[in-house]
Amino acid sequence: MIRFRTAFVALAFLTAASTLAAPQTPAPTDPGLIDAQGYQKLVERYRGKPLLITFWATWCEPCRDEFPMLNELVKEYAPKGLHVVGVNLDGDGDLILMRRFIVRYKPAFTNFRKKQGGEDAFVQAVLPGWRGEIPASFFYGKDGRQIGHLVGANDRETYEAAIRSLLASGSGGNSAAAK
């Protein structure tokens, strides 16, 4: 009887130890910070590749509605050469909300977080005249030039037309991606 109890206690101890030692799902890392200069470097990094950069925030209801669709579009069009990058515009006070959003929606594309301050320079680096309205997506041809944008809530059909136009554009030029 004592052997049985000893074996049972040892088994319970080993089970508990292996549970504690089991790999835990790591917390997602926060997106890197980006400012106006970092944005320009980001666009340059993707030169030679069709690029869609989308701006979003957790407080933006149309952004929350678009995010799952963007994930689907990335999965569909990435094999055809599309690269997508997200830029979160939440303030530092909303960091926990942004983390929850990323855990919930599991983006299929790289995301950055806009560094606080320098809003005017940042917006002008993206598109002179843009006032920062979101959701907003900007399309860059292989030559690194912006060839179109979508501002405000848009449906899948509109995004697909813009993406197809982007992928079909050789070096850039003007495309139907502009709204």
C-alpha positions as a Markdown table, in Angstrom:
| # | Residue | x | y | z |
|---|---|---|---|---|
| 1 | Met | 0.0 | 0.0 | 0.0 |
| 2 | Ile | 2.8 | 2.4 | 0.8 |
| 3 | Arg | 4.5 | 1.6 | -2.6 |
| 4 | Phe | 1.2 | 2.4 | -4.3 |
| 5 | Arg | 0.9 | 5.7 | -2.5 |
| 6 | Thr | 4.5 | 6.6 | -3.2 |
| 7 | Ala | 4.1 | 5.8 | -6.9 |
| 8 | Phe | 0.9 | 7.8 | -7.0 |
| 9 | Val | 2.5 | 10.8 | -5.4 |
| 10 | Ala | 5.5 | 10.5 | -7.7 |
| 11 | Leu | 3.2 | 10.3 | -10.7 |
| 12 | Ala | 1.2 | 13.3 | -9.6 |
| 13 | Phe | 4.4 | 15.3 | -9.0 |
| 14 | Leu | 5.8 | 14.4 | -12.5 |
| 15 | Thr | 2.5 | 15.3 | -14.1 |
| 16 | Ala | 2.4 | 18.7 | -12.3 |
| 17 | Ala | 6.1 | 19.3 | -13.2 |
| 18 | Ser | 5.6 | 18.5 | -16.9 |
| 19 | Thr | 2.5 | 20.8 | -17.0 |
| 20 | Leu | 4.5 | 23.7 | -15.6 |
| 21 | Ala | 7.4 | 23.0 | -17.9 |
| 22 | Ala | 5.2 | 22.7 | -21.0 |
| 23 | Pro | 5.8 | 25.5 | -23.5 |
| 24 | Gln | 3.4 | 28.4 | -23.0 |
| 25 | Thr | 2.0 | 30.4 | -25.9 |
| 26 | Pro | 4.2 | 33.4 | -26.0 |
| 27 | Ala | 2.6 | 36.8 | -25.7 |
| 28 | Pro | 2.5 | 38.7 | -29.0 |
| 29 | Thr | 5.2 | 41.2 | -29.4 |
| 30 | Asp | 4.2 | 44.8 | -29.8 |
| 31 | Pro | 4.5 | 46.2 | -33.3 |
| 32 | Gly | 7.6 | 48.3 | -33.8 |
| 33 | Leu | 7.3 | 52.1 | -33.7 |
| 34 | Ile | 7.4 | 54.1 | -36.9 |
| 35 | Asp | 7.6 | 57.8 | -37.6 |
| 36 | Ala | 7.7 | 59.8 | -40.8 |
| 37 | Gln | 11.3 | 58.9 | -41.6 |
| 38 | Gly | 10.6 | 55.2 | -40.7 |
| 39 | Tyr | 7.6 | 55.3 | -43.0 |
| 40 | Gln | 9.7 | 56.4 | -46.0 |
| 41 | Lys | 12.3 | 53.7 | -45.2 |
| 42 | Leu | 9.4 | 51.1 | -45.0 |
| 43 | Val | 8.2 | 52.1 | -48.5 |
| 44 | Glu | 11.8 | 51.9 | -49.8 |
| 45 | Arg | 12.3 | 48.5 | -48.2 |
| 46 | Tyr | 9.5 | 47.1 | -50.3 |
| 47 | Arg | 10.7 | 48.7 | -53.6 |
| 48 | Gly | 10.3 | 46.2 | -56.4 |
| 49 | Lys | 7.2 | 44.7 | -54.8 |
| 50 | Pro | 3.6 | 45.7 | -54.9 |
| 51 | Leu | 2.7 | 47.1 | -51.5 |
| 52 | Leu | -0.5 | 48.0 | -49.7 |
| 53 | Ile | -0.1 | 49.9 | -46.4 |
| 54 | Thr | -3.2 | 50.2 | -44.3 |
| 55 | Phe | -3.8 | 52.5 | -41.4 |
| 56 | Trp | -6.1 | 51.4 | -38.5 |
| 57 | Ala | -7.0 | 52.0 | -34.9 |
| 58 | Thr | -8.9 | 50.0 | -32.3 |
| 59 | Trp | -11.4 | 52.8 | -31.7 |
| 60 | Cys | -12.3 | 52.9 | -35.5 |
| 61 | Glu | -15.3 | 50.8 | -36.1 |
| 62 | Pro | -14.8 | 50.6 | -39.9 |
| 63 | Cys | -11.2 | 49.5 | -39.2 |
| 64 | Arg | -12.4 | 46.7 | -37.0 |
| 65 | Asp | -14.9 | 45.7 | -39.8 |
| 66 | Glu | -12.2 | 45.7 | -42.5 |
| 67 | Phe | -9.4 | 43.9 | -40.6 |
| 68 | Pro | -10.7 | 40.3 | -41.1 |
| 69 | Met | -11.3 | 41.1 | -44.8 |
| 70 | Leu | -7.8 | 42.4 | -45.1 |
| 71 | Asn | -6.5 | 39.2 | -43.5 |
| 72 | Glu | -8.4 | 37.1 | -46.1 |
| 73 | Leu | -7.1 | 39.3 | -49.0 |
| 74 | Val | -3.5 | 38.9 | -47.8 |
| 75 | Lys | -3.9 | 35.1 | -47.8 |
| 76 | Glu | -5.4 | 35.2 | -51.3 |
| 77 | Tyr | -3.1 | 37.8 | -52.9 |
| 78 | Ala | 0.3 | 37.3 | -51.2 |
| 79 | Pro | 1.1 | 34.2 | -53.4 |
| 80 | Lys | 0.5 | 36.6 | -56.3 |
| 81 | Gly | 3.1 | 39.0 | -55.1 |
| 82 | Leu | 1.1 | 41.4 | -52.8 |
| 83 | His | 2.8 | 42.7 | -49.7 |
| 84 | Val | 0.7 | 44.3 | -46.9 |
| 85 | Val | 1.8 | 46.3 | -43.9 |
| 86 | Gly | -0.5 | 47.7 | -41.2 |
| 87 | Val | 0.1 | 50.9 | -39.2 |
| 88 | Asn | -1.8 | 51.3 | -35.9 |
| 89 | Leu | -2.7 | 54.8 | -35.0 |
| 90 | Asp | -3.8 | 54.2 | -31.4 |
| 91 | Gly | -2.2 | 56.4 | -28.8 |
| 92 | Asp | 0.1 | 55.0 | -26.1 |
| 93 | Gly | -2.8 | 55.0 | -23.7 |
| 94 | Asp | -4.5 | 52.4 | -25.9 |
| 95 | Leu | -1.7 | 49.9 | -25.9 |
| 96 | Ile | -3.6 | 47.2 | -24.1 |
| 97 | Leu | -6.5 | 47.6 | -26.5 |
| 98 | Met | -4.2 | 47.3 | -29.4 |
| 99 | Arg | -2.6 | 44.1 | -28.0 |
| 100 | Arg | -6.1 | 42.6 | -27.5 |
| 101 | Phe | -7.0 | 43.6 | -31.0 |
| 102 | Ile | -3.9 | 41.8 | -32.4 |
| 103 | Val | -4.6 | 38.7 | -30.4 |
| 104 | Arg | -8.2 | 38.6 | -31.5 |
| 105 | Tyr | -7.7 | 39.3 | -35.2 |
| 106 | Lys | -4.3 | 37.6 | -35.7 |
| 107 | Pro | -3.0 | 39.8 | -38.5 |
| 108 | Ala | -1.6 | 37.9 | -41.5 |
| 109 | Phe | 0.6 | 40.8 | -42.2 |
| 110 | Thr | 3.3 | 42.8 | -40.4 |
| 111 | Asn | 2.1 | 45.8 | -38.3 |
| 112 | Phe | 3.8 | 48.9 | -36.9 |
| 113 | Arg | 2.6 | 51.4 | -34.4 |
| 114 | Lys | 2.9 | 55.1 | -35.2 |
| 115 | Lys | 5.3 | 56.8 | -32.8 |
| 116 | Gln | 3.5 | 59.6 | -30.8 |
| 117 | Gly | 4.2 | 63.1 | -32.0 |
| 118 | Gly | 5.0 | 64.5 | -35.4 |
| 119 | Glu | 1.6 | 64.0 | -36.8 |
| 120 | Asp | 1.8 | 66.6 | -39.5 |
| 121 | Ala | 5.2 | 65.3 | -40.8 |
| 122 | Phe | 3.9 | 61.8 | -40.7 |
| 123 | Val | 0.7 | 62.5 | -42.6 |
| 124 | Gln | 2.6 | 64.5 | -45.2 |
| 125 | Ala | 5.1 | 61.6 | -45.6 |
| 126 | Val | 2.2 | 59.3 | -46.4 |
| 127 | Leu | 0.2 | 61.6 | -48.7 |
| 128 | Pro | 0.3 | 65.4 | -48.8 |
| 129 | Gly | -3.2 | 66.7 | -48.2 |
| 130 | Trp | -4.3 | 63.6 | -46.3 |
| 131 | Arg | -5.8 | 64.6 | -43.0 |
| 132 | Gly | -5.3 | 61.3 | -41.3 |
| 133 | Glu | -8.8 | 59.9 | -41.8 |
| 134 | Ile | -9.1 | 56.1 | -41.3 |
| 135 | Pro | -9.4 | 53.4 | -42.3 |
| 136 | Ala | -7.0 | 54.3 | -45.1 |
| 137 | Ser | -5.0 | 52.2 | -47.4 |
| 138 | Phe | -2.2 | 53.3 | -49.8 |
| 139 | Phe | -1.0 | 51.4 | -52.8 |
| 140 | Tyr | 2.6 | 51.5 | -54.0 |
| 141 | Gly | 3.9 | 50.2 | -57.3 |
| 142 | Lys | 7.1 | 48.2 | -57.7 |
| 143 | Asp | 8.9 | 51.5 | -58.4 |
| 144 | Gly | 8.0 | 52.7 | -54.9 |
| 145 | Arg | 5.7 | 55.4 | -56.0 |
| 146 | Gln | 2.2 | 55.7 | -54.5 |
| 147 | Ile | -0.3 | 54.8 | -57.3 |
| 148 | Gly | -3.6 | 55.0 | -55.4 |
| 149 | His | -5.4 | 55.1 | -52.1 |
| 150 | Leu | -8.7 | 54.2 | -50.4 |
| 151 | Val | -9.9 | 56.4 | -47.5 |
| 152 | Gly | -12.9 | 55.5 | -45.4 |
| 153 | Ala | -14.8 | 52.3 | -45.2 |
| 154 | Asn | -14.6 | 50.1 | -48.4 |
| 155 | Asp | -15.9 | 46.7 | -49.3 |
| 156 | Arg | -14.1 | 43.7 | -50.5 |
| 157 | Glu | -14.9 | 44.3 | -54.1 |
| 158 | Thr | -13.3 | 47.8 | -54.0 |
| 159 | Tyr | -10.2 | 46.4 | -52.4 |
| 160 | Glu | -9.9 | 43.5 | -54.8 |
| 161 | Ala | -10.2 | 45.9 | -57.8 |
| 162 | Ala | -7.5 | 48.1 | -56.3 |
| 163 | Ile | -5.3 | 45.1 | -55.6 |
| 164 | Arg | -5.7 | 43.6 | -59.0 |
| 165 | Ser | -4.9 | 47.0 | -60.5 |
| 166 | Leu | -1.8 | 47.2 | -58.3 |
| 167 | Leu | -0.6 | 43.7 | -59.3 |
| 168 | Ala | -1.2 | 44.4 | -63.0 |
| 169 | Ser | 0.7 | 47.7 | -62.9 |
| 170 | Gly | 4.2 | 47.3 | -64.1 |
| 171 | Ser | 6.3 | 50.0 | -62.8 |
| 172 | Gly | 3.7 | 52.2 | -61.2 |
| 173 | Gly | 2.0 | 54.9 | -63.1 |
| 174 | Asn | -1.6 | 55.9 | -62.3 |
| 175 | Ser | -4.0 | 53.1 | -61.5 |
| 176 | Ala | -7.6 | 52.7 | -60.7 |
| 177 | Ala | -6.7 | 52.1 | -57.0 |
| 178 | Ala | -7.3 | 55.8 | -56.3 |
| 179 | Lys | -10.5 | 56.9 | -54.6 |
